[in-house]
Amino acid sequence: MSHPVPTWASVRPSERIAGTPAVRRGGAWWLVTPTGTMSVLDPVFTGELERFAADMAAADRAVARLRTERTAARKGQR
């Protein structure tokens, strides 16, 4: 199954990694800018993108957990 080539206007924020031009769509990595789109095929680079995406997801989960704990602590103080 082929994946649609992303365009600048079609990229959802959830597909981007931390405001970078790196976009994952359907398991494929792309670099997307207003001037064009390029498929990322280098396995070393895509491996780094995968690790960075995993680290960002872990950081997002940690922040969400801290916020939940802080909210629970505030409710317990009332």
ABEGO torsion letter per residue (X at the ends): XBBBBBBAAABBAAABBGGBABBBBGGBBBBBBAAEBBBBABAAAAAAAAAAAAAAAAAAAAAAAAAAAAAAAAAAAX
